[in-house]
Structure formats: C-alpha cells, structure tokens
Amino acid sequence: MTNPLDGTPIAYDDAGGDGPAVVLLHGSALSRAIWRGLGYTPALAGFRAVRIDLRGHGRSGKPHTSDAYRMPLVAADVVAVMDALGIGAAHVVGYSFGSRVGFTLAATVPERVRTLATLGGTYQSQSGQIAKLFFDGYAQALHDGGMPGFVAGLEAAGWAVDPGTRAAFLANDPLALAAYFERTEVEPGLGEFVLPQLRLPALLLAGTRDGQRLRESRHAAELMPNARFVELPGRTHAGTLSPAGPVLEHLVPFLEEN
C-alpha cells in the first residue's frame, strides 16, 4: 500500500477477524514487530489487530529527506492503511512516537479514532528532547557510525538494550532515521487548547521513571474530558512496554469497555 499524497510505501499486517479494529503504532527506531515480540498481539485476540510500520521504519519506505516525515504525512499513512482495509474507525494504541501520531489523528480526523491509548506518550513538541531521550550526538553517530554507532552510543549512555530492541535498532536505515529525527526536532506538536476538544475515551500510561512523559501524560489527562491517566511503577521510557502484563491489565479492559 502507498500513501496517495507522496507515494511512500507503507507496510502493515492485519490479524483479520470480526472484532473491532485496533491500530498499533510503534516508537522511534522500532517497527511493528515489537507488538508481537513483547506479547501484545496475542492478548488482543478478540480484536482485529493492525500493526503498521511507520514511514522510515521496518519494511515501510525510508525517505532520506526530513520533509518526508512531516506529521500530516505520517498521519495520512495510517488513514491510508485503514482505507485499504475498509476500516472506518479504529482504536489507536501508540507508544512514544506512535502516541504523537495518535494524538494527531484524534485531533485531525476524529471520526476515524474510536479511542486513544498512549504509552509513554506526549502531545508536545519534541524540540531539544531527542538527545535527552537517547544521547548527545545521536545524529552525528547515525551519520558517522550507522546503526551500530547509534546502538553503541545508547549503551555508553547507560541504556540496557535487550536483544530484541537491539535487533530492531540495527535493522534501521541510519540516513532515513537521521532525516526522521531532524523533522521530529521541528514538529510543533499539539497546542494545549486542542486537548479539551478531544472528547474521545482515552487511556494515557507512563512510567514513574519517565519523568517528562509522566508529567505530560498526566497533564493531558487532566485537560481531556474523557481521559484516564495510569502510572506504571518503576518504568523508564525505554521500559514502558515490557513486561506487557501490567500494561495489558489496563489496556485490554479499556478497549473492551469502549
């Protein structure tokens, strides 16, 4: 499937079935494989789970120009996949970057989003935040050392990179990822005035050791009329998704209730 706006190919898989559709959106430098690898898709057996490789990631197209990663294009990728599958509206579940895509979808095409669940998410601009999340010099590491250099930088910064995450990181195209991060630095995010207008049911989760995302998720839940915030004790940003059990204890009932 390709995005009709710019022709970028977008890879996805569809579990099929008669249940409500759940669109799963991964985080930066990962891919749709993370949801199966960490045990999320088996827990969603009663739903039609659609996992998407966001542009620049996985098996989707990997442009090397930063303008190709404008948020309206990324959101249009998700809508194009839903259109291709005949899905009018879906539950949207996003981790990190995927959560920012989810917020954008809820704000710009609310008729396509039944509920929104964010994991380690935010609605705000990420200007100046990427180095804090990864490490100083991450962009230069991508250009000079490719993905091995990026992973080495993460480990030197104290990241505990598990084998699955390491494999996901190393599978990336470093120049595409650098272009993606370059665009991420200038994306404006959503203004706070938008959040009270997002009246859909929402579940916002963040780890207690994920300081900024914890504060931003809590604040978003305070502003959104039908949102609930849940703390994940002891979890960092990188550790938000795993182990899946405590996350699914909140996520699956939320989806079932809505």
C-alpha positions in Angstrom: 0.0 0.0 0.0 1.3 3.5 -0.8 0.3 6.9 0.7 -1.6 8.6 -2.1 -0.1 12.0 -1.1 3.5 11.2 -1.9 3.7 7.6 -3.0 5.6 6.3 0.1 5.0 2.6 0.6 3.7 1.6 4.0 4.0 -1.9 5.3 1.5 -3.4 7.7 -0.2 -6.6 8.8 -3.8 -7.3 9.6 -4.8 -10.1 12.0 -8.3 -10.1 10.5 -11.3 -11.3 12.4 -14.6 -9.8 13.2 -13.6 -7.8 16.3 -13.2 -4.1 16.5 -10.0 -2.8 14.8 -7.0 -1.8 16.9 -4.2 0.1 15.2 -0.8 -0.4 16.8 1.8 2.3 16.3 5.4 1.7 17.5 8.0 4.1 18.7 11.2 5.7 17.2 13.7 3.3 15.7 11.4 0.3 16.2 8.9 -1.5 14.0 5.6 -3.3 14.1 7.4 -6.4 15.2 7.7 -5.0 18.7 4.0 -5.7 19.4 4.2 -9.4 18.7 7.7 -9.8 20.2 6.6 -8.4 23.5 3.3 -10.3 23.6 0.7 -7.6 22.9 -1.0 -9.1 19.8 -1.8 -12.5 21.5 -3.6 -10.5 24.2 -5.7 -8.7 21.6 -7.0 -11.9 20.0 -10.6 -10.6 20.4 -9.8 -7.6 18.2 -8.7 -7.0 14.6 -5.1 -6.0 15.3 -3.5 -3.9 12.6 0.3 -3.3 13.1 1.9 -0.6 10.9 5.5 0.1 10.2 5.6 3.9 10.3 7.5 5.5 7.5 11.2 5.4 7.9 10.9 2.2 9.9 10.6 -1.6 9.4 9.6 -2.5 5.9 8.0 0.8 5.0 9.6 3.4 2.7 12.6 5.1 4.1 13.0 8.6 2.5 16.2 10.4 3.3 14.7 13.9 3.3 13.4 15.4 6.5 10.3 16.9 4.9 9.1 13.4 4.1 8.5 12.9 7.8 6.1 15.8 8.3 3.4 14.7 10.8 0.5 15.2 8.4 2.1 12.7 6.0 2.7 10.2 8.8 -1.0 10.5 9.9 -2.1 10.1 6.3 -0.1 6.9 6.2 -2.3 5.5 9.0 -5.5 6.7 7.3 -4.4 5.2 4.0 -3.9 1.8 5.6 -7.3 2.0 7.3 -8.9 2.9 3.9 -7.1 0.0 2.2 -8.5 -2.4 4.8 -12.0 -0.9 4.8 -11.8 0.3 8.4 -13.9 3.3 9.1 -12.8 3.9 12.7 -10.3 2.1 15.0 -9.0 2.1 18.5 -5.5 3.6 18.2 -2.7 2.5 20.5 0.7 4.2 20.3 4.0 4.0 22.1 6.2 7.1 22.2 6.3 8.4 18.6 3.2 6.3 17.9 1.4 8.2 20.6 2.2 11.5 18.9 0.7 10.1 15.7 -2.3 9.0 17.7 -2.8 12.5 19.2 -2.6 14.0 15.7 -5.2 11.5 14.3 -7.6 12.2 17.2 -7.2 16.0 16.6 -7.4 16.0 12.8 -9.6 13.0 11.8 -11.6 12.3 15.0 -14.2 10.3 13.1 -11.5 7.7 12.4 -10.5 7.2 16.0 -12.8 5.3 18.4 -10.4 5.6 21.4 -6.8 6.6 22.0 -4.3 4.8 24.3 -0.9 6.2 24.7 2.1 4.5 26.3 5.0 6.8 27.3 3.3 9.4 25.1 3.0 13.1 24.7 1.2 15.7 22.6 4.0 18.3 22.8 6.8 19.3 20.5 10.0 17.2 20.9 12.4 20.1 20.1 15.5 19.6 22.1 14.2 16.4 23.7 15.6 13.7 21.4 19.2 14.0 22.8 17.7 13.8 26.3 15.9 10.6 25.4 18.8 9.0 23.5 22.2 10.7 24.0 24.1 13.8 23.0 25.5 13.4 19.5 22.9 10.9 18.4 22.6 12.5 14.9 26.3 12.5 14.3 26.5 8.9 15.4 23.9 7.9 12.8 25.8 9.7 10.0 29.3 8.5 11.1 28.7 5.1 12.6 25.4 4.0 11.2 23.1 1.9 13.4 26.0 0.1 15.2 27.3 3.6 16.2 23.9 4.6 17.4 23.4 1.4 19.5 27.0 1.9 20.9 26.0 5.4 21.9 22.9 4.2 23.6 24.9 1.7 25.6 27.5 4.2 26.5 24.7 6.5 27.8 23.5 3.7 30.1 20.8 2.1 28.1 20.2 -1.6 28.8 19.4 -2.7 25.2 17.8 -6.1 25.2 18.4 -8.4 22.2 15.0 -7.8 20.6 15.4 -4.0 20.8 19.0 -4.2 19.6 17.8 -6.2 16.5 15.1 -3.7 15.9 17.5 -0.8 16.1 20.2 -2.4 13.9 17.6 -3.1 11.2 17.1 0.6 10.6 18.4 2.7 7.7 20.6 5.3 9.5 20.1 8.1 7.0 16.4 7.7 7.0 16.4 7.7 10.8 18.5 10.8 10.9 16.1 12.5 8.5 13.2 11.4 10.6 14.8 12.8 13.8 15.7 16.0 12.0 12.0 16.6 11.2 10.9 15.5 14.7 13.0 18.3 16.2 10.9 20.9 14.4 7.4 19.4 14.5 5.1 21.7 16.6 3.0 19.1 18.4 -0.5 20.0 19.6 -1.3 23.1 21.5 -2.9 22.7 24.9 -6.0 24.4 23.7 -6.7 21.4 21.5 -6.8 18.8 24.3 -10.1 19.8 25.8 -11.6 19.3 22.3 -10.5 15.7 22.3 -13.6 14.1 23.8 -12.9 10.5 22.8 -12.3 7.9 25.5 -8.5 7.9 26.2 -6.1 6.0 28.4 -2.7 7.6 29.0 0.0 5.4 30.6 3.6 6.4 31.6 6.3 5.0 33.8 7.2 6.7 37.1 10.8 6.9 36.0 9.9 8.5 32.7 9.8 12.0 34.2 8.7 14.2 31.3 6.3 11.8 29.7 4.9 11.1 33.1 4.1 14.8 33.7 2.9 15.4 30.2 0.6 12.3 30.1 -0.9 13.3 33.5 -1.4 16.9 32.3 -3.0 15.7 29.1 -5.4 13.5 31.0 -6.4 16.5 33.2 -7.3 18.5 30.1 -9.1 15.8 28.0 -12.7 15.4 29.2 -12.8 11.6 28.9 -9.2 10.6 29.6 -7.7 8.5 32.4 -4.1 8.5 33.5 -2.3 5.4 34.8 1.2 5.3 36.3 3.5 2.3 35.5 5.6 1.9 38.7 9.4 1.8 38.2 9.3 2.0 34.4 11.6 4.2 32.3 10.7 5.4 28.8 12.6 2.6 27.2 10.9 0.1 29.6 7.4 1.3 29.1 6.2 -1.7 27.1 7.9 -4.6 28.8 6.8 -6.7 30.6 3.5 -6.4 28.8 1.3 -7.9 31.6 0.8 -4.8 33.8 0.1 -2.7 30.7 -2.4 -5.1 29.3 -4.2 -5.2 32.6 -5.3 -1.7 31.9 -5.3 -1.6 28.1 -7.5 -4.7 27.3 -10.4 -3.7 29.7 -10.2 -0.2 28.4 -10.6 -1.4 24.8 -13.4 -3.9 25.8 -15.3 -1.2 27.6 -15.3 1.1 24.6 
